[in-house]
Structure formats: C-alpha cells, structure tokens
Amino acid sequence: EAVERSRWDQANKKMSEFMQVMIDIMPNPAFFKDTQGNYWGTNSAFEKLLGHSKSELIGKSIADVAPQEIVSRHQDHDLALLTKPGHQVYEAPLKASDGEHHVIFIKTTYVQPDGTIGGVVGILKDITQRLRAEEELEQLRRFSESTVQTMTEGLVLTDAGGKFTFVNPAAARMLGYTPDEMVEQQVLSYVPKDQHPIVRHQDEKRSKGISDRYELDFLHRDGSRRTFLVSGGP
C-alpha cells in the first residue's frame, strides 16, 4: 500500500508540474489550487495582477492575499464547483495592485491521476479597460445627443431608402413639424417634385462617399416653399 501510495503521489506531482507549464504559457492570469483553496500554481500574469510574488502566493488561500469583502464570494464559487464538479464563468471585482479591476473568472475542476478531484483551475479575463471604454463612449453619446438636440441648425439622418431616421427639433421646427412626425417618412414627401432630381443626384454622390453643399427647397407644413442651404455627406 505504501508503494502504491508513493506511485500516486509521484503521478500527482508530475501532473502539478505539467499544469504549471500549461498556465505559464497563457497570456491571461491563471492559477490552480487544491480542494482546500490553497494556491499550488500561478503564472506571472496572475502574480502581476495581484501584486504578489509566486512565493507569497503558493500555499496561501485567497483570504491571505485579498480584501475580506471579496473573499467570501470567490470561496462560495469554489465550494459550489467542488461540490458539483464542472466549470463556471462569472464576473466579479478584484482588488489588484493598481486598484480595483473588473474580471471575468473562468473556473473548472481538475482530476488527479488517482481519480480524485484535485482542486480548481482558474483563468481570468480583465475587462476593466473595456468597461471604461464603454463608459466613455456612453458619456460621449449623451454629450453628442444633448448637443444635437439643442443646436439651432437643423440636423437630419437618412437611410439608404431615403427615409428620415433622425430629425432634431430645429430641423422639424423649420418645417412646422415635430421630430416624431418626420422620422420614418420619405424625404421626398417634404420636397417639391421639381426638386426631386436634386435629391436623387445628391444621394448618388453620398453613396460614393462625396460630401457637398447645395440649395434645396422644402415644403413647410403650411404649404409654402422654404429654401435651405444643405451640407450633406455620407
């Protein structure tokens, strides 16, 4: 029995060494830990993210290297995974050496050569920059929308079928309508028939990537013609 146990221990040791080699070549932060939650292998990306060296992590649990407020969440995920072996993906904050990061955790259990569950392997996907970019884009979108809605010049967007997809209040007001009344309506329905060739010609130019300025008559709600200087582009 002692010889047999020694063989299994040697096989498990070889597997741990192999797993370390595997996570070392991963660009993403990665680790593997035993069933008690202690780290037995980490790669340089994981060590850099946490701001700890390998020697400070090996044999330690997340409770030893992370703030208490996030420890229980990760421990609960690990416990659920060990109770029902398989894999899981979840998003959670992580206190890193340079501040809080938003991270997607991809975890799976691994089996040792003797058939027992050895612990959990984890790969991290840092989405902090993506979320910051999305937040900046949302701020820019709100700013742009506010600017467009309050500008005194008329601004419209049209689709390839010649329909208004967006009309700001200034443009609608110039023709005696509200934006909601004009959106999804054909541009030509607001243009005198003798002006239709101008619209078609300019649409052709825009389809080729050409911007231009030109005069165009529109029909006001009261039936009168109004001449506008149009700056149009694709």
C-alpha positions in Angstrom: 0.0 0.0 0.0 2.8 2.4 0.8 4.5 1.7 -2.6 1.1 2.2 -4.4 0.5 5.5 -2.5 4.0 6.6 -3.4 3.3 6.0 -7.1 0.1 8.0 -6.9 1.9 10.9 -5.1 4.6 10.9 -7.8 1.9 10.9 -10.5 0.1 13.8 -8.8 3.3 15.7 -8.5 4.1 15.2 -12.2 0.6 16.4 -13.1 1.0 19.6 -11.0 4.3 20.3 -12.8 2.6 19.8 -16.1 -0.3 22.1 -15.1 2.3 24.8 -14.1 3.9 24.5 -17.5 0.5 24.9 -19.1 -0.5 28.1 -17.2 2.9 29.6 -17.7 2.4 29.9 -21.4 -1.0 31.5 -21.0 -1.2 35.3 -21.6 -4.1 35.6 -19.2 -3.7 35.5 -15.4 -4.2 31.9 -14.4 -3.8 29.7 -11.3 -4.7 26.3 -9.9 -5.5 25.5 -6.3 -6.2 22.4 -4.2 -9.6 21.4 -2.6 -8.7 23.5 0.5 -8.5 26.6 -1.6 -4.7 27.0 -1.4 -2.8 28.1 -4.5 -0.4 25.4 -5.9 0.4 27.1 -9.1 0.3 30.7 -10.5 1.6 32.3 -13.7 3.4 35.6 -14.0 0.3 37.5 -15.3 -1.7 36.4 -12.2 1.2 37.4 -9.9 1.5 40.8 -11.6 -2.3 41.4 -11.3 -2.4 40.7 -7.6 1.0 42.4 -6.9 2.4 39.3 -5.1 5.3 37.1 -6.0 4.9 33.3 -6.5 6.5 32.6 -3.1 3.9 34.9 -1.5 1.0 33.0 -3.1 1.9 29.3 -3.1 0.4 27.5 -0.2 -1.8 30.5 0.6 -5.6 31.0 0.1 -7.4 34.0 -1.4 -8.2 35.0 2.2 -4.5 35.6 2.7 -3.9 37.8 -0.3 -7.3 39.6 -1.0 -9.5 42.0 0.9 -12.1 40.3 3.1 -15.1 41.9 1.3 -14.4 39.8 -1.9 -13.1 36.7 -0.3 -16.4 35.0 0.6 -17.8 35.4 -2.9 -14.9 33.6 -4.6 -14.8 31.0 -1.8 -18.6 30.3 -2.3 -18.0 29.8 -6.1 -15.1 27.4 -5.4 -17.2 25.5 -2.9 -20.1 25.2 -5.3 -17.7 24.0 -8.0 -16.1 21.4 -5.8 -19.5 20.2 -4.6 -20.7 19.8 -8.2 -17.5 19.4 -10.4 -17.6 21.0 -13.8 -16.9 24.6 -14.9 -18.3 28.1 -14.2 -18.0 31.6 -15.5 -18.8 34.7 -13.5 -17.9 38.3 -13.3 -16.6 39.9 -10.1 -14.4 42.8 -8.9 -10.8 42.0 -7.9 -8.6 44.2 -5.8 -5.3 44.4 -7.8 -2.0 46.1 -7.1 -3.1 49.1 -9.1 -6.7 49.4 -7.9 -10.0 47.6 -8.5 -10.4 45.6 -11.7 -13.5 44.1 -13.2 -12.7 40.5 -14.1 -14.4 37.5 -15.7 -13.4 34.3 -13.9 -13.4 31.0 -15.8 -13.0 28.1 -13.5 -13.1 24.3 -13.8 -12.3 21.4 -11.5 -9.4 19.0 -12.4 -9.0 15.3 -11.7 -5.8 13.8 -10.4 -4.3 10.6 -11.7 -5.7 8.7 -8.8 -9.3 9.7 -9.8 -9.9 12.2 -7.1 -10.8 15.9 -7.6 -7.5 17.8 -7.2 -9.0 21.3 -7.0 -9.8 24.2 -9.2 -8.1 25.8 -12.3 -8.9 29.4 -12.9 -8.3 31.7 -15.9 -9.0 35.5 -15.6 -10.1 37.9 -18.3 -9.6 41.5 -17.3 -12.4 43.6 -18.8 -11.6 46.8 -16.9 -10.4 48.7 -19.9 -13.4 47.6 -22.0 -15.8 48.8 -19.3 -14.0 52.1 -19.1 -14.2 52.5 -22.8 -17.9 51.7 -22.8 -18.5 54.2 -20.1 -16.5 56.9 -22.0 -18.5 56.1 -25.2 -21.8 56.4 -23.3 -20.7 59.8 -21.9 -19.8 60.9 -25.4 -23.1 59.6 -26.7 -25.0 61.6 -24.1 -23.0 64.7 -24.8 -23.5 64.4 -28.5 -27.2 63.7 -28.2 -27.6 66.8 -25.9 -25.6 68.9 -28.4 -27.6 67.8 -31.4 -30.9 68.3 -29.6 -30.1 71.8 -28.5 -28.3 73.1 -31.6 -30.1 75.8 -33.6 -29.1 74.3 -37.0 -31.3 71.6 -38.5 -29.8 68.1 -38.5 -31.2 65.0 -40.1 -30.1 61.5 -40.8 -31.5 59.4 -43.7 -31.1 55.8 -44.6 -30.3 54.2 -47.9 -34.0 54.0 -48.7 -34.5 57.8 -48.5 -36.3 57.9 -45.1 -35.5 60.1 -42.2 -34.0 58.0 -39.3 -33.3 61.0 -37.1 -34.6 64.6 -37.1 -33.5 67.1 -34.4 -36.0 69.7 -33.0 -34.5 72.6 -35.0 -35.0 70.8 -38.4 -38.5 69.8 -37.6 -39.4 73.2 -36.3 -38.2 74.8 -39.6 -40.8 72.9 -41.5 -43.6 73.1 -38.9 -43.5 69.6 -37.6 -42.3 67.6 -34.6 -39.3 65.1 -35.0 -41.7 62.2 -34.3 -43.9 63.2 -37.3 -40.9 63.2 -39.7 -38.9 60.1 -38.6 -39.5 57.1 -40.8 -41.1 59.3 -43.5 -39.7 59.7 -47.0 -37.5 62.8 -47.5 -39.1 63.4 -50.9 -42.5 63.8 -49.3 -41.2 67.1 -47.9 -39.7 68.3 -51.1 -41.4 69.8 -54.2 -41.5 67.5 -57.2 -39.3 69.8 -59.3 -36.6 69.4 -56.6 -36.6 65.6 -56.6 -33.8 65.3 -59.2 -31.5 67.4 -56.9 -32.2 65.0 -54.0 -31.5 61.9 -56.1 -28.3 63.4 -57.6 -27.0 64.3 -54.1 -27.9 60.8 -52.8 -25.9 59.2 -55.6 -22.9 61.4 -54.6 -23.2 60.4 -51.0 -23.3 56.7 -51.9 -19.9 57.3 -53.5 -18.5 58.9 -50.3 -18.8 62.5 -51.6 -19.9 65.4 -49.4 -21.4 68.6 -50.8 -23.2 71.9 -50.1 -26.3 72.8 -52.2 -29.5 74.7 -52.1 -32.8 72.8 -51.8 -36.4 73.8 -51.4 -38.6 72.1 -48.8 -42.3 72.2 -48.2 -43.4 73.8 -45.0 -46.5 72.4 -43.2 -48.4 75.5 -44.2 -47.8 74.7 -47.9 -45.2 77.3 -48.6 -41.7 76.6 -50.0 -38.7 77.3 -47.9 -35.1 77.3 -49.4 -32.3 75.8 -47.3 -28.6 75.6 -47.7 -27.9 71.9 -47.2 -24.5 70.4 -46.1 -24.8 66.7 -46.9 -22.4 63.8 -46.6 -22.2 60.1 -46.2 
